[in-house]
């Protein structure tokens, strides 16, 4: 898990380095290799992707943080009734969507789940 988090953090640094601070490809690849714990060929692939898709790493990280925030909120609200698999199924069922839409859809699902589970008890 920590290695994956280091990889995600290095993606943010490289994306910013390339697009805001003028890093060249070689510097970005070296950083990904050294700090992202990636083999050199994988670091090259990642850097090439960020070069042509500015903000991708940031968008992924924002999505991750929003899903984690929503999961914590829903878990706290539902308590023992919370089913992490059902939560992630619901998030994924919406496909790719703006975070604002996800923020609107998840509470509606929680209400439906709470009502259904309360009626079943």
N, CA, C and O atoms as CSV, one atom per row, in Angstrom:
chain,resi,resn,atom,element,x,y,z
A,1,UNK,N,N,0.819,-1.180,0.000
A,1,UNK,CA,C,0.000,0.000,0.000
A,1,UNK,C,C,0.869,1.253,0.000
A,1,UNK,O,O,0.592,2.199,-0.737
A,2,UNK,N,N,1.911,1.265,0.814
A,2,UNK,CA,C,2.772,2.442,0.873
A,2,UNK,C,C,3.516,2.655,-0.441
A,2,UNK,O,O,3.726,3.791,-0.864
A,3,UNK,N,N,3.910,1.575,-1.075
A,3,UNK,CA,C,4.577,1.697,-2.369
A,3,UNK,C,C,3.629,2.306,-3.408
A,3,UNK,O,O,4.039,3.134,-4.222
A,4,UNK,N,N,2.373,1.893,-3.374
A,4,UNK,CA,C,1.384,2.443,-4.292
A,4,UNK,C,C,1.148,3.924,-4.008
A,4,UNK,O,O,1.002,4.719,-4.936
A,5,UNK,N,N,1.110,4.293,-2.743
A,5,UNK,CA,C,0.942,5.698,-2.393
A,5,UNK,C,C,2.151,6.528,-2.844
A,5,UNK,O,O,1.996,7.659,-3.303
A,6,UNK,N,N,3.348,5.960,-2.709
A,6,UNK,CA,C,4.552,6.657,-3.187
A,6,UNK,C,C,4.491,6.844,-4.696
A,6,UNK,O,O,4.877,7.893,-5.211
A,7,UNK,N,N,4.014,5.842,-5.398
A,7,UNK,CA,C,3.860,5.941,-6.849
A,7,UNK,C,C,2.887,7.059,-7.203
A,7,UNK,O,O,3.166,7.874,-8.083
A,8,UNK,N,N,1.752,7.098,-6.522
A,8,UNK,CA,C,0.754,8.138,-6.802
A,8,UNK,C,C,1.309,9.528,-6.502
A,8,UNK,O,O,1.068,10.474,-7.253
A,9,UNK,N,N,2.033,9.645,-5.431
A,9,UNK,CA,C,2.630,10.945,-5.086
A,9,UNK,C,C,3.658,11.355,-6.129
A,9,UNK,O,O,3.718,12.524,-6.509
A,10,UNK,N,N,4.459,10.419,-6.595
A,10,UNK,CA,C,5.468,10.756,-7.607
A,10,UNK,C,C,4.811,11.181,-8.908
A,10,UNK,O,O,5.351,12.021,-9.627
A,11,UNK,N,N,3.654,10.613,-9.222
A,11,UNK,CA,C,2.931,11.040,-10.432
A,11,UNK,C,C,2.539,12.509,-10.335
A,11,UNK,O,O,2.631,13.245,-11.318
A,12,UNK,N,N,2.104,12.934,-9.154
A,12,UNK,CA,C,1.733,14.332,-8.963
A,12,UNK,C,C,2.939,15.255,-9.141
A,12,UNK,O,O,2.835,16.314,-9.760
A,13,UNK,N,N,4.065,14.849,-8.601
A,13,UNK,CA,C,5.285,15.652,-8.719
A,13,UNK,C,C,5.715,15.745,-10.178
A,13,UNK,O,O,6.045,16.825,-10.668
A,14,UNK,N,N,5.709,14.618,-10.863
A,14,UNK,CA,C,6.144,14.598,-12.262
A,14,UNK,C,C,5.197,15.408,-13.140
A,14,UNK,O,O,5.652,16.171,-13.992
A,15,UNK,N,N,3.907,15.257,-12.950
A,15,UNK,CA,C,2.934,16.018,-13.741
A,15,UNK,C,C,3.169,17.518,-13.550
A,15,UNK,O,O,3.211,18.277,-14.518
A,16,UNK,N,N,3.319,17.928,-12.311
A,16,UNK,CA,C,3.589,19.340,-12.027
A,16,UNK,C,C,4.957,19.762,-12.559
A,16,UNK,O,O,5.111,20.854,-13.107
A,17,UNK,N,N,5.937,18.895,-12.392
A,17,UNK,CA,C,7.283,19.215,-12.866
A,17,UNK,C,C,7.320,19.473,-14.361
A,17,UNK,O,O,7.952,20.423,-14.822
A,18,UNK,N,N,6.642,18.626,-15.109
A,18,UNK,CA,C,6.628,18.765,-16.569
A,18,UNK,C,C,5.886,20.029,-16.986
A,18,UNK,O,O,6.399,20.822,-17.776
A,19,UNK,N,N,4.685,20.217,-16.459
A,19,UNK,CA,C,3.798,21.257,-16.982
A,19,UNK,C,C,3.930,22.609,-16.301
A,19,UNK,O,O,3.588,23.630,-16.896
A,20,UNK,N,N,4.417,22.638,-15.066
A,20,UNK,CA,C,4.530,23.926,-14.375
A,20,UNK,C,C,5.985,24.381,-14.222
A,20,UNK,O,O,6.264,25.578,-14.148
A,21,UNK,N,N,6.905,23.420,-14.176
A,21,UNK,CA,C,8.292,23.788,-13.892
A,21,UNK,C,C,9.266,23.452,-15.015
A,21,UNK,O,O,10.479,23.582,-14.850
A,22,UNK,N,N,8.737,23.022,-16.149
A,22,UNK,CA,C,9.570,22.826,-17.323
A,22,UNK,C,C,10.543,21.665,-17.282
A,22,UNK,O,O,11.572,21.696,-17.957
A,23,UNK,N,N,10.231,20.632,-16.493
A,23,UNK,CA,C,11.121,19.468,-16.465
A,23,UNK,C,C,11.191,18.850,-17.855
A,23,UNK,O,O,10.201,18.814,-18.585
A,24,UNK,N,N,12.363,18.369,-18.202
A,24,UNK,CA,C,12.481,17.622,-19.450
A,24,UNK,C,C,12.130,16.156,-19.190
A,24,UNK,O,O,11.995,15.733,-18.042
A,25,UNK,N,N,11.988,15.402,-20.255
A,25,UNK,CA,C,11.561,14.003,-20.167
A,25,UNK,C,C,12.515,13.181,-19.312
A,25,UNK,O,O,12.078,12.378,-18.488
A,26,UNK,N,N,13.809,13.378,-19.502
A,26,UNK,CA,C,14.807,12.586,-18.773
A,26,UNK,C,C,14.713,12.809,-17.265
A,26,UNK,O,O,14.803,11.861,-16.485
A,27,UNK,N,N,14.534,14.063,-16.861
A,27,UNK,CA,C,14.416,14.350,-15.433
A,27,UNK,C,C,13.157,13.712,-14.853
A,27,UNK,O,O,13.188,13.141,-13.763
A,28,UNK,N,N,12.067,13.812,-15.577
A,28,UNK,CA,C,10.812,13.238,-15.104
A,28,UNK,C,C,10.910,11.717,-14.994
A,28,UNK,O,O,10.441,11.133,-14.017
A,29,UNK,N,N,11.514,11.079,-15.985
A,29,UNK,CA,C,11.681,9.616,-15.951
A,29,UNK,C,C,12.551,9.218,-14.771
A,29,UNK,O,O,12.229,8.275,-14.048
A,30,UNK,N,N,13.639,9.926,-14.575
A,30,UNK,CA,C,14.540,9.614,-13.457
A,30,UNK,C,C,13.794,9.735,-12.125
A,30,UNK,O,O,13.947,8.888,-11.245
A,31,UNK,N,N,12.991,10.786,-11.984
A,31,UNK,CA,C,12.235,10.969,-10.747
A,31,UNK,C,C,11.255,9.822,-10.532
A,31,UNK,O,O,11.185,9.264,-9.436
A,32,UNK,N,N,10.497,9.463,-11.568
A,32,UNK,CA,C,9.536,8.353,-11.450
A,32,UNK,C,C,10.236,7.049,-11.094
A,32,UNK,O,O,9.740,6.269,-10.281
A,33,UNK,N,N,11.365,6.825,-11.696
A,33,UNK,CA,C,12.113,5.595,-11.433
A,33,UNK,C,C,12.611,5.564,-9.986
A,33,UNK,O,O,12.477,4.551,-9.300
A,34,UNK,N,N,13.179,6.670,-9.530
A,34,UNK,CA,C,13.777,6.712,-8.196
A,34,UNK,C,C,12.746,6.821,-7.072
A,34,UNK,O,O,12.917,6.213,-6.015
A,35,UNK,N,N,11.681,7.591,-7.293
A,35,UNK,CA,C,10.721,7.852,-6.217
A,35,UNK,C,C,9.413,7.084,-6.362
A,35,UNK,O,O,8.675,6.926,-5.390
A,36,UNK,N,N,9.126,6.613,-7.555
A,36,UNK,CA,C,7.889,5.893,-7.780
A,36,UNK,C,C,8.071,4.393,-7.761
A,36,UNK,O,O,7.118,3.639,-7.957
A,37,UNK,N,N,9.309,3.957,-7.521
A,37,UNK,CA,C,9.630,2.524,-7.443
A,37,UNK,C,C,9.210,1.772,-8.709
A,37,UNK,O,O,8.688,0.659,-8.644
A,38,UNK,N,N,9.449,2.408,-9.858
A,38,UNK,CA,C,9.086,1.792,-11.129
A,38,UNK,C,C,10.323,1.364,-11.901
A,38,UNK,O,O,11.354,2.035,-11.846
A,39,UNK,N,N,10.228,0.250,-12.620
A,39,UNK,CA,C,11.302,-0.075,-13.563
A,39,UNK,C,C,11.411,1.051,-14.595
A,39,UNK,O,O,10.425,1.737,-14.864
A,40,UNK,N,N,12.568,1.242,-15.158
A,40,UNK,CA,C,12.813,2.358,-16.070
A,40,UNK,C,C,11.809,2.396,-17.222
A,40,UNK,O,O,11.308,3.468,-17.562
A,41,UNK,N,N,11.507,1.250,-17.827
A,41,UNK,CA,C,10.577,1.250,-18.965
A,41,UNK,C,C,9.182,1.712,-18.540
A,41,UNK,O,O,8.510,2.417,-19.293
A,42,UNK,N,N,8.747,1.326,-17.355
A,42,UNK,CA,C,7.440,1.768,-16.856
A,42,UNK,C,C,7.447,3.258,-16.538
A,42,UNK,O,O,6.455,3.951,-16.762
A,43,UNK,N,N,8.566,3.748,-16.016
A,43,UNK,CA,C,8.684,5.180,-15.752
A,43,UNK,C,C,8.591,5.968,-17.057
A,43,UNK,O,O,7.970,7.030,-17.097
A,44,UNK,N,N,9.198,5.460,-18.111
A,44,UNK,CA,C,9.128,6.120,-19.418
A,44,UNK,C,C,7.690,6.183,-19.932
A,44,UNK,O,O,7.246,7.216,-20.433
A,45,UNK,N,N,6.980,5.085,-19.804
A,45,UNK,CA,C,5.583,5.030,-20.252
A,45,UNK,C,C,4.732,6.024,-19.468
A,45,UNK,O,O,3.935,6.762,-20.048
A,46,UNK,N,N,4.903,6.039,-18.152
A,46,UNK,CA,C,4.137,6.959,-17.308
A,46,UNK,C,C,4.422,8.412,-17.679
A,46,UNK,O,O,3.498,9.211,-17.831
A,47,UNK,N,N,5.685,8.746,-17.822
A,47,UNK,CA,C,6.055,10.126,-18.142
A,47,UNK,C,C,5.497,10.539,-19.499
A,47,UNK,O,O,5.009,11.659,-19.651
A,48,UNK,N,N,5.564,9.659,-20.473
A,48,UNK,CA,C,5.018,9.990,-21.787
A,48,UNK,C,C,3.512,10.257,-21.702
A,48,UNK,O,O,2.997,11.139,-22.388
A,49,UNK,N,N,2.818,9.506,-20.871
A,49,UNK,CA,C,1.382,9.719,-20.709
A,49,UNK,C,C,1.105,11.077,-20.075
A,49,UNK,O,O,0.212,11.792,-20.530
A,50,UNK,N,N,1.850,11.447,-19.034
A,50,UNK,CA,C,1.616,12.728,-18.373
A,50,UNK,C,C,1.999,13.897,-19.273
A,50,UNK,O,O,1.433,14.984,-19.166
A,51,UNK,N,N,2.962,13.665,-20.156
A,51,UNK,CA,C,3.383,14.722,-21.075
A,51,UNK,C,C,2.245,15.129,-21.997
A,51,UNK,O,O,2.064,16.312,-22.283
A,52,UNK,N,N,1.481,14.155,-22.460
A,52,UNK,CA,C,0.411,14.466,-23.411
A,52,UNK,C,C,-0.950,14.648,-22.739
A,52,UNK,O,O,-1.915,15.038,-23.396
A,53,UNK,N,N,-1.037,14.369,-21.441
A,53,UNK,CA,C,-2.310,14.459,-20.738
A,53,UNK,C,C,-2.124,15.229,-19.422
A,53,UNK,O,O,-2.144,14.625,-18.350
A,54,UNK,N,N,-1.946,16.539,-19.493
A,54,UNK,CA,C,-1.722,17.323,-18.277
A,54,UNK,C,C,-2.875,17.174,-17.292
A,54,UNK,O,O,-4.044,17.162,-17.677
A,55,UNK,N,N,-2.526,17.061,-16.022
A,55,UNK,CA,C,-3.529,16.991,-14.969
A,55,UNK,C,C,-4.107,15.605,-14.719
A,55,UNK,O,O,-4.934,15.441,-13.821
A,56,UNK,N,N,-3.694,14.611,-15.485
A,56,UNK,CA,C,-4.247,13.270,-15.297
A,56,UNK,C,C,-3.960,12.744,-13.893
A,56,UNK,O,O,-4.852,12.206,-13.237
A,57,UNK,N,N,-2.739,12.894,-13.439
A,57,UNK,CA,C,-2.377,12.393,-12.108
A,57,UNK,C,C,-3.191,13.100,-11.027
A,57,UNK,O,O,-3.654,12.470,-10.075
A,58,UNK,N,N,-3.358,14.398,-11.180
A,58,UNK,CA,C,-4.135,15.153,-10.208
A,58,UNK,C,C,-5.600,14.714,-10.213
A,58,UNK,O,O,-6.215,14.579,-9.155
A,59,UNK,N,N,-6.151,14.495,-11.394
A,59,UNK,CA,C,-7.543,14.045,-11.490
A,59,UNK,C,C,-7.723,12.693,-10.814
A,59,UNK,O,O,-8.705,12.484,-10.103
A,60,UNK,N,N,-6.786,11.775,-11.028
A,60,UNK,CA,C,-6.864,10.468,-10.366
A,60,UNK,C,C,-6.822,10.631,-8.851
A,60,UNK,O,O,-7.607,10.013,-8.132
A,61,UNK,N,N,-5.912,11.458,-8.376
A,61,UNK,CA,C,-5.760,11.631,-6.927
A,61,UNK,C,C,-7.000,12.280,-6.324
A,61,UNK,O,O,-7.449,11.883,-5.248
A,62,UNK,N,N,-7.545,13.260,-7.001
A,62,UNK,CA,C,-8.768,13.898,-6.498
A,62,UNK,C,C,-9.913,12.894,-6.449
A,62,UNK,O,O,-10.690,12.887,-5.494
A,63,UNK,N,N,-10.025,12.056,-7.459
A,63,UNK,CA,C,-11.054,11.018,-7.456
A,63,UNK,C,C,-10.870,10.043,-6.314
A,63,UNK,O,O,-11.830,9.677,-5.635
A,64,UNK,N,N,-9.631,9.624,-6.105
A,64,UNK,CA,C,-9.342,8.707,-4.997
A,64,UNK,C,C,-9.747,9.323,-3.667
A,64,UNK,O,O,-10.408,8.679,-2.852
A,65,UNK,N,N,-9.354,10.557,-3.451
A,65,UNK,CA,C,-9.655,11.220,-2.185
A,65,UNK,C,C,-11.168,11.408,-1.998
A,65,UNK,O,O,-11.676,11.256,-0.887
A,66,UNK,N,N,-11.873,11.732,-3.058
A,66,UNK,CA,C,-13.320,11.914,-2.961
A,66,UNK,C,C,-14.020,10.593,-2.647
A,66,UNK,O,O,-14.946,10.557,-1.836
A,67,UNK,N,N,-13.585,9.518,-3.281
A,67,UNK,CA,C,-14.184,8.206,-3.006
A,67,UNK,C,C,-13.889,7.788,-1.568
A,67,UNK,O,O,-14.769,7.259,-0.889
A,68,UNK,N,N,-12.663,8.017,-1.095
A,68,UNK,CA,C,-12.336,7.687,0.291
A,68,UNK,C,C,-13.157,8.526,1.271
A,68,UNK,O,O,-13.618,8.013,2.291
A,69,UNK,N,N,-13.345,9.824,0.962
A,69,UNK,CA,C,-14.147,10.693,1.816
A,69,UNK,C,C,-15.588,10.194,1.876
A,69,UNK,O,O,-16.184,10.111,2.950
A,70,UNK,N,N,-16.131,9.868,0.718
A,70,UNK,CA,C,-17.508,9.376,0.659
A,70,UNK,C,C,-17.641,8.048,1.408
A,70,UNK,O,O,-18.618,7.832,2.125
A,71,UNK,N,N,-16.663,7.167,1.241
A,71,UNK,CA,C,-16.706,5.871,1.931
A,71,UNK,C,C,-16.691,6.063,3.441
A,71,UNK,O,O,-17.444,5.404,4.158
A,72,UNK,N,N,-15.834,6.967,3.932
A,72,UNK,CA,C,-15.779,7.235,5.371
A,72,UNK,C,C,-17.100,7.811,5.872
A,72,UNK,O,O,-17.594,7.429,6.933
A,73,UNK,N,N,-17.663,8.734,5.094
A,73,UNK,CA,C,-18.933,9.353,5.479
A,73,UNK,C,C,-20.064,8.330,5.515
A,73,UNK,O,O,-20.838,8.282,6.471
A,74,UNK,N,N,-20.151,7.522,4.479
A,74,UNK,CA,C,-21.214,6.516,4.397
A,74,UNK,C,C,-21.031,5.461,5.482
A,74,UNK,O,O,-21.999,5.039,6.115
A,75,UNK,N,N,-19.802,5.043,5.690
A,75,UNK,CA,C,-19.519,4.049,6.723
A,75,UNK,C,C,-19.926,4.563,8.102
A,75,UNK,O,O,-20.529,3.839,8.894
A,76,UNK,N,N,-19.591,5.818,8.375
A,76,UNK,CA,C,-19.973,6.405,9.658
A,76,UNK,C,C,-21.473,6.512,9.817
A,76,UNK,O,O,-22.008,6.327,10.910
A,77,UNK,N,N,-22.144,6.809,8.731
A,77,UNK,CA,C,-23.601,6.966,8.778
A,77,UNK,C,C,-24.313,5.622,8.915
A,77,UNK,O,O,-25.308,5.514,9.631
A,78,UNK,N,N,-23.810,4.614,8.239
A,78,UNK,CA,C,-24.488,3.318,8.235
A,78,UNK,C,C,-24.026,2.399,9.351
A,78,UNK,O,O,-24.723,1.445,9.698
A,79,UNK,N,N,-22.864,2.675,9.912
A,79,UNK,CA,C,-22.360,1.840,11.006
A,79,UNK,C,C,-22.176,0.398,10.579
A,79,UNK,O,O,-21.571,0.121,9.543
A,80,UNK,N,N,-22.698,-0.520,11.379
A,80,UNK,CA,C,-22.536,-1.955,11.099
A,80,UNK,C,C,-23.245,-2.400,9.829
A,80,UNK,O,O,-22.935,-3.457,9.279
A,81,UNK,N,N,-24.184,-1.607,9.368
A,81,UNK,CA,C,-24.918,-1.957,8.149
A,81,UNK,C,C,-24.107,-1.664,6.884
A,81,UNK,O,O,-24.501,-2.058,5.786
A,82,UNK,N,N,-22.975,-0.973,7.041
A,82,UNK,CA,C,-22.159,-0.599,5.887
A,82,UNK,C,C,-21.532,-1.830,5.249
A,82,UNK,O,O,-20.943,-2.668,5.933
A,83,UNK,N,N,-21.664,-1.926,3.939
A,83,UNK,CA,C,-21.079,-3.006,3.147
A,83,UNK,C,C,-20.123,-2.356,2.142
A,83,UNK,O,O,-20.558,-1.735,1.172
A,84,UNK,N,N,-18.829,-2.505,2.382
A,84,UNK,CA,C,-17.836,-1.827,1.536
A,84,UNK,C,C,-17.925,-2.290,0.084
A,84,UNK,O,O,-17.711,-1.494,-0.831
A,85,UNK,N,N,-18.234,-3.552,-0.135
A,85,UNK,CA,C,-18.369,-4.042,-1.513
A,85,UNK,C,C,-19.560,-3.400,-2.213
A,85,UNK,O,O,-19.467,-3.011,-3.377
A,86,UNK,N,N,-20.663,-3.294,-1.512
A,86,UNK,CA,C,-21.849,-2.656,-2.097
A,86,UNK,C,C,-21.564,-1.183,-2.389
A,86,UNK,O,O,-22.003,-0.650,-3.407
A,87,UNK,N,N,-20.830,-0.533,-1.493
A,87,UNK,CA,C,-20.467,0.864,-1.721
A,87,UNK,C,C,-19.652,1.002,-3.001
A,87,UNK,O,O,-19.973,1.827,-3.857
A,88,UNK,N,N,-18.605,0.203,-3.136
A,88,UNK,CA,C,-17.756,0.312,-4.328
A,88,UNK,C,C,-18.502,-0.125,-5.593
A,88,UNK,O,O,-18.280,0.435,-6.667
A,89,UNK,N,N,-19.370,-1.106,-5.471
A,89,UNK,CA,C,-20.208,-1.469,-6.631
A,89,UNK,C,C,-21.047,-0.281,-7.077
A,89,UNK,O,O,-21.190,-0.025,-8.272
A,90,UNK,N,N,-21.600,0.439,-6.114
A,90,UNK,CA,C,-22.431,1.607,-6.432
A,90,UNK,C,C,-21.597,2.702,-7.090
A,90,UNK,O,O,-22.040,3.309,-8.065
A,91,UNK,N,N,-20.402,2.963,-6.574
A,91,UNK,CA,C,-19.529,3.985,-7.161
A,91,UNK,C,C,-19.174,3.601,-8.596
A,91,UNK,O,O,-19.254,4.432,-9.501
A,92,UNK,N,N,-18.788,2.359,-8.801
A,92,UNK,CA,C,-18.380,1.908,-10.131
A,92,UNK,C,C,-19.552,1.808,-11.100
A,92,UNK,O,O,-19.370,1.954,-12.309
A,93,UNK,N,N,-20.753,1.560,-10.582
A,93,UNK,CA,C,-21.927,1.428,-11.446
A,93,UNK,C,C,-22.227,2.717,-12.206
A,93,UNK,O,O,-22.854,2.683,-13.264
A,94,UNK,N,N,-21.786,3.841,-11.674
A,94,UNK,CA,C,-22.031,5.126,-12.332
A,94,UNK,C,C,-21.049,5.396,-13.466
A,94,UNK,O,O,-21.245,6.324,-14.250
A,95,UNK,N,N,-20.001,4.596,-13.554
A,95,UNK,CA,C,-19.006,4.817,-14.598
A,95,UNK,C,C,-18.215,6.094,-14.346
A,95,UNK,O,O,-18.151,6.591,-13.221
A,96,UNK,N,N,-17.629,6.603,-15.385
A,96,UNK,CA,C,-16.833,7.823,-15.299
A,96,UNK,C,C,-17.782,9.020,-15.245
A,96,UNK,O,O,-18.590,9.230,-16.150
A,97,UNK,N,N,-17.669,9.792,-14.180
A,97,UNK,CA,C,-18.551,10.938,-14.031
A,97,UNK,C,C,-17.869,12.028,-13.223
A,97,UNK,O,O,-16.891,11.759,-12.526
A,98,UNK,N,N,-18.366,13.245,-13.305
A,98,UNK,CA,C,-17.790,14.329,-12.507
A,98,UNK,C,C,-17.971,14.053,-11.014
A,98,UNK,O,O,-18.955,13.437,-10.604
A,99,UNK,N,N,-17.019,14.510,-10.214
A,99,UNK,CA,C,-17.088,14.270,-8.777
A,99,UNK,C,C,-18.341,14.888,-8.159
A,99,UNK,O,O,-18.910,14.333,-7.219
A,100,UNK,N,N,-18.762,16.009,-8.673
A,100,UNK,CA,C,-19.981,16.643,-8.151
A,100,UNK,C,C,-21.194,15.726,-8.331
A,100,UNK,O,O,-22.064,15.666,-7.462
A,101,UNK,N,N,-21.246,15.026,-9.441
A,101,UNK,CA,C,-22.349,14.088,-9.677
A,101,UNK,C,C,-22.253,12.922,-8.697
A,101,UNK,O,O,-23.267,12.481,-8.155
A,102,UNK,N,N,-21.060,12.430,-8.473
A,102,UNK,CA,C,-20.877,11.348,-7.497
A,102,UNK,C,C,-21.329,11.806,-6.115
A,102,UNK,O,O,-21.992,11.053,-5.402
A,103,UNK,N,N,-20.978,13.028,-5.731
A,103,UNK,CA,C,-21.403,13.568,-4.432
A,103,UNK,C,C,-22.927,13.615,-4.309
A,103,UNK,O,O,-23.468,13.486,-3.211
A,104,UNK,N,N,-23.597,13.795,-5.410
A,104,UNK,CA,C,-25.055,13.856,-5.407
A,104,UNK,C,C,-25.672,12.451,-5.403
A,104,UNK,O,O,-26.702,12.229,-4.767
A,105,UNK,N,N,-25.053,11.517,-6.104
A,105,UNK,CA,C,-25.629,10.178,-6.270
A,105,UNK,C,C,-25.448,9.286,-5.043
A,105,UNK,O,O,-26.359,8.534,-4.697
A,106,UNK,N,N,-24.318,9.353,-4.392
A,106,UNK,CA,C,-24.042,8.445,-3.275
A,106,UNK,C,C,-25.017,8.653,-2.115
A,106,UNK,O,O,-25.519,7.662,-1.584
A,107,UNK,N,N,-25.313,9.885,-1.693
A,107,UNK,CA,C,-26.295,10.034,-0.600
A,107,UNK,C,C,-27.666,9.448,-0.935
A,107,UNK,O,O,-28.339,8.908,-0.056
A,108,UNK,N,N,-28.081,9.548,-2.186
A,108,UNK,CA,C,-29.370,8.954,-2.578
A,108,UNK,C,C,-29.314,7.438,-2.410
A,108,UNK,O,O,-30.287,6.829,-1.964
A,109,UNK,N,N,-28.199,6.833,-2.759
A,109,UNK,CA,C,-28.032,5.395,-2.583
A,109,UNK,C,C,-28.047,5.036,-1.101
A,109,UNK,O,O,-28.658,4.044,-0.704
A,110,UNK,N,N,-27.374,5.845,-0.285
A,110,UNK,CA,C,-27.341,5.580,1.159
A,110,UNK,C,C,-28.752,5.615,1.727
A,110,UNK,O,O,-29.137,4.736,2.498
A,111,UNK,N,N,-29.519,6.623,1.348
A,111,UNK,CA,C,-30.909,6.719,1.832
A,111,UNK,C,C,-31.704,5.468,1.466
A,111,UNK,O,O,-32.444,4.926,2.288
A,112,UNK,N,N,-31.542,5.020,0.226
A,112,UNK,CA,C,-32.262,3.830,-0.235
A,112,UNK,C,C,-31.802,2.594,0.544
A,112,UNK,O,O,-32.624,1.762,0.927
A,113,UNK,N,N,-30.502,2.474,0.777
A,113,UNK,CA,C,-29.967,1.327,1.517
A,113,UNK,C,C,-30.436,1.337,2.964
A,113,UNK,O,O,-30.850,0.307,3.496
A,114,UNK,N,N,-30.371,2.493,3.594
A,114,UNK,CA,C,-30.806,2.598,4.996
A,114,UNK,C,C,-32.286,2.246,5.108
A,114,UNK,O,O,-32.687,1.510,6.009
A,115,UNK,N,N,-33.092,2.768,4.195
A,115,UNK,CA,C,-34.526,2.473,4.224
A,115,UNK,C,C,-34.788,0.991,4.005
A,115,UNK,O,O,-35.590,0.387,4.717
A,116,UNK,N,N,-34.117,0.408,3.025
A,116,UNK,CA,C,-34.319,-1.012,2.711
A,116,UNK,C,C,-33.877,-1.899,3.872
A,116,UNK,O,O,-34.562,-2.861,4.221
A,117,UNK,N,N,-32.754,-1.580,4.457
A,117,UNK,CA,C,-32.259,-2.400,5.560
A,117,UNK,C,C,-33.076,-2.213,6.833
A,117,UNK,O,O,-33.226,-3.141,7.628
A,118,UNK,N,N,-33.600,-1.003,7.019
A,118,UNK,CA,C,-34.457,-0.761,8.195
A,118,UNK,C,C,-35.764,-1.515,8.044
A,118,UNK,O,O,-36.277,-2.077,9.012
A,119,UNK,N,N,-36.303,-1.530,6.839
A,119,UNK,CA,C,-37.565,-2.233,6.571
A,119,UNK,C,C,-37.384,-3.743,6.709
A,119,UNK,O,O,-38.321,-4.457,7.067
A,120,UNK,N,N,-36.189,-4.217,6.427
A,120,UNK,CA,C,-35.912,-5.648,6.501
A,120,UNK,C,C,-35.667,-6.149,7.893
A,120,UNK,O,O,-35.647,-7.360,8.117
A,121,UNK,N,N,-35.480,-5.260,8.833
A,121,UNK,CA,C,-35.184,-5.688,10.210
A,121,UNK,C,C,-36.417,-5.810,11.029
A,121,UNK,O,O,-36.343,-6.159,12.207
